[in-house]
Each structure stands twice: as C-alpha cells, then as structure tokens.
C-alpha cells in the first residue's frame, strides 16, 4: 500500500469515528465531570489523533512506493545501475565535481533501449510539436505504463534505489563535505541519506527524492538551443544525463558544454547567465551510452543542434533535497529584497507542490 494511502486511511478513520461519536453524544446528552464537553472538540481531537496515527504508519512505510513500483520490473533482466562500476578516480573536480562515463551498458542492451524507446506520439500525448521541443515522462508513471518495455523499466528503476544514492555519496562524498558542510551537520560525516522516489515518497520520511525522466527533444528544423548558460534549482543535490543516440543520426551539435564563471561577480537573471559572464572549458559530445553526472552548484549547458530528422534521446537524472543548497536570490544581477522575493517564494512553494503531486498521482 502506498504511504499516502496510510495517511488517507488514518484520516478517513478519524472522520468516521468522530462522526459516530458525535451522533452518540448528541443522542444521549453525555456530560463529563468538568461539565458538558462540546462534541465538535471531541470530533476535532479524534481527527487529529487518527491523522497522526496515519502519519506514523506512513513513516513506517517510507519507501513502500519504491518497493511497490520495483515489483513491476522483470527481475530476470540485467541490473543497470549506471554508477555500479564507477570509482572515485573517475571524478573530475574542475570546474566543478562531475563524472563522465562511457560504454556503461553492453552494446546489445543499448540497441534494445533505442529500439524500444517510447514513440514520440506517446511522449507528446499525440499533440503536434515544434522544432527542438523537450518532452519528458516521469518514472512513477513510466514504471506502471504497459507501453514502456521491461528493459526501460529496469533502467529507470535502478536509478531510483538506495544503492544508486549510496554509490553517488561514495563517489562525491568528499566534494559534498567541502562544498556543503551543513549537510554533514544534518546527516553526519558519513552522509547517511535515505532515498525515495519523486512524486511518490515524501521528504518528511526520506532525505533525497530521486527521479529518472525519459526525455526526448523533437527533430530540429532550424539551429537552436533550448536553454542557454544556467544553474539548476538549488534544492537539487545531483543532476545528470544518460545519452542514447540513433546509429544513423549524423547531425552535428547537441553536445553538453561545460562552463565556468569569468572573473568578477556571479550575475544571474533568474537561473540564467549571460554568455559574456561565462567561458566554455570543455565539450562533452552527444554520443550513445554516455553518462554525465554532477554535484549541483554550477552550470553545464547543451549547445545548439544542427538540422536533423532525428529526435535526441536521453535519461534525465536528479535528486531533490528538502532544503536548498545555496541561495539563488543572492546572485541576481539586480539583487534587492524585492527582486529576491520571487526566488525565495518559489523555494518555499516547492514542498507544497510536491505534496500536491503526491496527492494527485
């Protein structure tokens, strides 16, 4: 049973018990030694009590959503934890901590993933689309979608596990401790973080909500780029891309550009940075079976694509924390209390949005 189901069951039980007791009190005119007690007070107390019990039951089932969805995966398929064979020596530290790993999966598995990639109409919902548009499909839906193959479900599920998060901590732990010492204060020097699934689990019961999005960018008719230099949302601990590419896709572009700030103050416009404020230090080619994974805190930007009839296929990985790692509002080009307000408001609303997604899912 899903964790939110336990909370809903507790609340429903409380409402039912309160209603029955209210009827009994109204019918029998019960009085207590301290005098008549309003039935509304008793009802409210029962609702709060049983709601709390439901909350505690949900806590004991914190990762039941992940376990439930993993049951949809064929256990006979090969495990595909993309970090399984990575070592700390693979980590690049400049201009920010990142991993670039090639040839992670067997060639026949990659061919199967490309062949079984959910068709574009499925991802767009049958709607018409323009050049170089981005569409994604979250794991909590893909894992229970009969149109998604067993191989794809295995790939998605294996990036949502505690084993994946533990491996990330092993690889990036030293960098996390240097850049974000406050995480050691919260989770200990060993960074014992509990993994959950985004839009299924709650940050009240886990520490990181993992996501693996099936993503596609539509065929390009004119040279363009979806996003310029930017930083990710500050509540993300990790972010990454696992690339897949059609064998006959011979287009130029679609690469990931690694940037660093030029000398001077970091001046952002929202999440975006002016081209003149950064310089490119590396380019990661868009090739199949390549993983790029980094510790959040700075930018890595896709470049423009040349005209091509082929969509761009990739898996988008990230993990969200309950609290932001840095204050985006303090790095705005025009940093005033009024200009910082929208970004602070956005971060404060994210927990409410997560709760709403979990309720509606």
N, C-alpha and C positions, 0 to 999 in steps of 0.2 A: 504494500500500500504506500502511496506517495506521502511525503512528510506533510504537505499542506492538507492532505486528506485527514491526517490525525488531528490537526488543529481544527479543521471544519467539523469533524465528528465531535470533538470536545465541546465546541461552541453550540452545535445543534443539541447535544445532550443537555447542556446548561439551559438553553432556552426552553426545551421541553419540560425539564424538571421545575424550572421557575414557574412556568405556566400552570402546571398541575398543582404546585404548592399554593399558588395564588388563588386558584379556584377553591382549594380546601380551606384556606384561611378565610376567604370571603364567605364560604358557606357555613362555616362553623363559628365564626367570630372569635377565633382564639385570642387570648390575652396572655401576656407574659408578666412575670413579677415586676418588671420595670414599667409596666403599662402597655397599652396597645402598641404593637410594632407595625408600621406601615408595610403592607405587602410588597410595595414597589422596592423598598430597601432590601427585603429578603430576596426578591427576584434578582435584583442587581448583584447582590452578594453571590448568589448561586451561579449566575452567568460568569462573573469574574473568576470564581473558583474553578469551574469546569473548563473555562477557557484557558486558565493557567495549566490545568492538568493536560489539556490537549497540546499546549505549547511544550510541556515537558516530554510528552510522548513523541512529539515531532523531533525534539532534540535527540532522543534515543534512537531515532531513525534518520539521522542527519544525512547519511549517504545512501539511503534506500533508493533514491531516484536513479543514481548512477548504477547501482546493482541491478535494478529493475530493467533499465534500458540495455545494460550489457547482456541481459538474458536474450535479447533479440539477435545477438551476434552468434554466428556459427563458430562454435569452439574448435571445429576441425580446421578452420582457416589459420594460416600462419600469423603469429603476433607481429604487429607492425608499429611498435614503439619507436618513433623516429630518433630518440635520444639514447637508445639502448647501448649502442656501441661507441658513443661519443666519449672522449676523455678530456680532462682539463687542459691538456696540451693543445687541443683543437681551438681553444678560446682565443679570440683576438681582443686585445684590450684598447686599441686605438681605432677611431677617435672615441669609441665607447664600447663596452663589452658586447661581443657578438660571436655567434657561431655561423660558419658557412660550411655545410657538409654536402658532399656529392655522392651519388651512387649508393644511396641508403638502402633501397629495396632491389630485389632481383629484377632483371630486365623483363621477365615474363609477367611479374606482378605489376610493374609499371604499365606494360602494354595492356593488361587486363583493366587497370584503373582508367586508362584513357578510353579504351573501347566501351567501358561500362559507365562512363561519365554521364550523369543525368542530362538528358537532352535540354536544349536551350528553352524550348517551349515550357518544359516542366519548371525550370528556374524562373522564367518570366511570368508564369501563370497564363501563358497564351497571349499576353499583351504584345503589341508591336513595340519595337525598341529602336533606339538611335545608335549612332556610331560610338563605340568605346564606352558603353554604359556598364555599370557594375551591378551585378546581382549576386546575392548570397543566400544560402539555405542553412539555418542553424542546426546544430547536432541534435537537439532534443526533438526536432521534427523529422530529420532525415533518418534517425535510428528506428523510427516506427513507421516509415514510409515504405510500402511494398514495392514501389518503383525504384528504390535505391538498392543496389546489389549487395550481396553478403560481403564481398571484398571491400566495398566502400564503407559499409557499416563497421567492419573490423578496423579499418584505418581511422575512422572518426573516433570510435570508442577508445582505442588505445592511447589517444592523446588527451583523454579526459580522466585518466586514472591517477591514483595516489603515486603509483610507480613513476609516471611521467613527471609529476611535480617534484618528487624526491630526487629524480635524476637531474632536473633543472637546478635544484638547490645545490646538489653536489658540484655541478659544473660552474655555476655562477655565484656560489656562496661567498667566496672571498670578495668579489666585486660588490655584492649586495651589502656586506658588512662595512666596506669602505664608503660606499656612496650613501647608504641609508642606515646609519647606526641605530636609528629609532626603531627599526624592525627587530633588532636584537633585544631591545628593551621590552618589546611587546611579545616576542616569540622565543626568546632565549638565543644564546650564541649559536646553537645548532640549527636555528630557524626551522622549528618543527611546525610546519604549516599543513593544515588539513585541506584536502582537495574536495571540491564539489563541482556540480555541473551548472553552468549558467542557465538561467530561466527555469531551473528545476529545484535546485537547492537554495538555501538561504544563508547569507553571510552572518546570521545570528548563530549558526551551528557549524559553519566551516570558515576557513580563512581566505581561500582563493577559489573563485568561480572560473573554471576552465571552459573554453569554447573552442570548437573546431568547425569553422564555417566552410561549406562547399561553395566556392566562388568561381564566377566566370565574368569576363569582360567581353562584350559583344564585338563582332568583327569591326575593324576600323576602316572607314571610308576616307577620312581626312586625318592628317597628322595632328595628334592632340595628346594631352595628358590630363588624367582625371584630377590629380592633386599636385600642387607644387610643393616646395620645401615646407615641412610641417613637423610638429611634435604630436605624439599620441596623447590621449586623455591621461591626466596624471594619476588616475586610480588604477591604471594597468601596471602590473608587475612585469609581465613578459609579453612579447609580441613576435610574430614570425610568419613566414610564408613558406609553404612547400609547393614547388613548381611542378606542373605537368605540362607537356607540350606535344602537340600533334607532330608525328615524324616528318610530315611533308610541309610543315609550317616553316617557310624560308624568309619570313618578314624580318626586317631589321628593327631593333628597338624593343621596348617592353622590359628593359633592364631595370635593376634596382640601383639607384645612385646613393652612395654613402657620403654624407656631408659633415662638415664641422663649421662652427661659427668662425667668422673672421674676427680680427681684433676689435675690441670695443664691446659695448653693452648689447645684451640679447634683447632685440626689439621684435616682438611678435604682434601680429594682428589677429587676435583670436588664437587659433592653433597654427596659423601660417606665418612664414618668414619670407621676407623679401629676398629675391635671388641675389642681390648685391650684398646681403648680410651673411651669406654662407659661401663656402668653396667646396667643390667636389674633390674627394680624396681617393675614391675607389668606385668601381662599377662592377656589379655582380650580374653576370649575363643571365638572361632568361633562358634556362635550359631545363630539360626534364629531369626529375629525380634529384633536385637540389633543395636543401632546406636552409633558410636564413632565419636565425632566431636571435633576438637581442633582449637585453635588460632595458626596460623603458627609462627614458630620461632625455633622449635627444632624437634627431630625425634621420630617417633613411627613406629616400624618395624614388618612386617609379618615374622613369623618363618617358618621353613621347614615343608612340608607336607609329611605324610606317603603315601605309595602306596594305591590308591583308584580308583575305576572305575567312580567316580562321579566328575563332574565339580564343582568349587567353584563359587557361585553366590553372587553378591553384587552390590550396587549402590555407585558410587564414586562421592562425592560432593565436590565442591571447588568454591572459588570466587576470581577473579583476580583484582588487582588494576593497575592503570596506572604507578605508581612508586613503586620500590621495598621497602620493609620494612627494609631490612638490606643488607649489602654489603657482599655477599658470597665470593668475591675475597680476602677480608682481613683475612679470616680464613683458607686459604690454607696452607698445610704443608710447601710448599716452596713458600712463599709469596714474590714475586719480581714484579716490574712493568711489566715484560714480562710475568710472569705466571698469573698475574691478568687480563691481556688483554682479553683472550678468554671469561671469565665470564662477563666482562663489555660489550664486544661486543655482547654477547648473549642477555643481558638485553636490549641493545639499539635496537636490531633487532626485539624484540617481538612486538612492535607496528606495524612494517611493516608487520610481519607475520599475525597479527590479521586482518589488513586491507585486505591482500590478501585472507585470509579465507572468510571474509565477502563478498568480491567481487565475489569469485568463488562459494559461497554457493547458 
